[in-house]
């Protein structure tokens, strides 16, 4: 496993932000990765923040040049990254790992990792992507109001080597991206089979506060979620237009 093409900084605002800055100032090669022990402005999707005790978890960003992916198929990259993280964790933990649409990583009903992908489009070319990963590794107490965090240590009662996990994830992402079947139907099938709560009816909520029961029918190549409600009606949602209802500390 290669351990070069890597930069460590004890503390930074955001590894995604720092990597964008470095990529604009230097000619970085694909897979270049930044890791930190603590982010002062760590972000999740949208306006969410990511809680991480200093030095206990994986907080990193890696640079990818996804030239095999068309700009109108950007969600394929999200699927590749989520499946890569899932594969590494499933092997390390010896437990079933799922992907909560669009790309949170879950073990049972608990969130263990989040992914934030930022893309750079130039003309009609998918020029670059920075993949930010927050993975709970050795933290055992969580103080935020996040309903259901869990870590690798909490699941396995032992410490894990943070950099070893990081390099394993990087290797999996780079390999998956290089060799994935460009027939997106196969990738989408693998992604769907790995989805959290893809087997039955579960509660959902809209931003307006409407609750309903539905089952995941599919995720479109665009990344939109297709739900079928209890009246057999289909509903298509973009990210943030619907959310899973998850009980705190279930």
VENDA-V33127 format. One record per residue. N is the residue number from 0. PHI is phi in whole degrees, -180 to 180 (999 if undefined). Layout:
N & PHI
N & PHI
//
This chain:
0 & 999
1 & -73
2 & -121
3 & -101
4 & 56
5 & -150
6 & -134
7 & -113
8 & -135
9 & -61
10 & -149
11 & -155
12 & -68
13 & -159
14 & -66
15 & -62
16 & -61
17 & -66
18 & -70
19 & -60
20 & -63
21 & -65
22 & -70
23 & -80
24 & -99
25 & -136
26 & -89
27 & -93
28 & -89
29 & -61
30 & 93
31 & -54
32 & -129
33 & -115
34 & -124
35 & -135
36 & -86
37 & -157
38 & -113
39 & -83
40 & -140
41 & -66
42 & -121
43 & -106
44 & -68
45 & 65
46 & -102
47 & -73
48 & -110
49 & -120
50 & -80
51 & -154
52 & -69
53 & -56
54 & 77
55 & -105
56 & -133
57 & -91
58 & -127
59 & -149
60 & -140
61 & -130
62 & -97
63 & -134
64 & -112
65 & -82
66 & -74
67 & -81
68 & -112
69 & -72
70 & -66
71 & -89
72 & -126
73 & -60
74 & -67
75 & -58
76 & -64
77 & -61
78 & -65
79 & -61
80 & -67
81 & -62
82 & -66
83 & -64
84 & -62
85 & -58
86 & -62
87 & -65
88 & -67
89 & -62
90 & -69
91 & -69
92 & -92
93 & 68
94 & -134
95 & -69
96 & -121
97 & -124
98 & -109
99 & -89
100 & -50
101 & -87
102 & -157
103 & -80
104 & -112
105 & -125
106 & -121
107 & 56
108 & -102
109 & -124
110 & -89
111 & -111
112 & -154
113 & -131
114 & -129
115 & -127
116 & -109
117 & -121
118 & -107
119 & -120
120 & -109
121 & -122
122 & 62
123 & -106
124 & -115
125 & -80
126 & -75
127 & -161
128 & -142
129 & -114
130 & -110
131 & -95
132 & -128
133 & -116
134 & -127
135 & -75
136 & -112
137 & -111
138 & -79
139 & -122
140 & -128
141 & -122
142 & -105
143 & -77
144 & -90
145 & -58
146 & -73
147 & -153
148 & -75
149 & -149
150 & -128
151 & -62
152 & -66
153 & -64
154 & -80
155 & -117
156 & 58
157 & -156
158 & -81
159 & -121
160 & -79
161 & -63
162 & -68
163 & -61
164 & -63
165 & -61
166 & -67
167 & -65
168 & -65
169 & -60
170 & -61
171 & -66
172 & -63
173 & -64
174 & -68
175 & -61
176 & -64
177 & -72
178 & -115
179 & -65
180 & -70
181 & -70
182 & -73
183 & -63
184 & -62
185 & -67
186 & -65
187 & -65
188 & -65
189 & -63
190 & -63
191 & -62
192 & -66
193 & -97
194 & -71
195 & -66
196 & 57
197 & -100
198 & -113
199 & -164
200 & -86
201 & -139
202 & -79
203 & -133
204 & -142
205 & -91
206 & -58
207 & -80
208 & 92
209 & -87
210 & -101
211 & -158
212 & -99
213 & -158
214 & -124
215 & -72
216 & -94
217 & -169
218 & -117
219 & -71
220 & -55
221 & -73
222 & 98
223 & -70
224 & -94
225 & -106
226 & -112
227 & -115
228 & -84
229 & -66
230 & -97
231 & 67
232 & -95
233 & -89
234 & -135
235 & -113
236 & -126
237 & -84
238 & -58
239 & 79
240 & -90
241 & -155
242 & -138
243 & -71
244 & -94
245 & -125
246 & -73
247 & -67
248 & 56
249 & -71
//
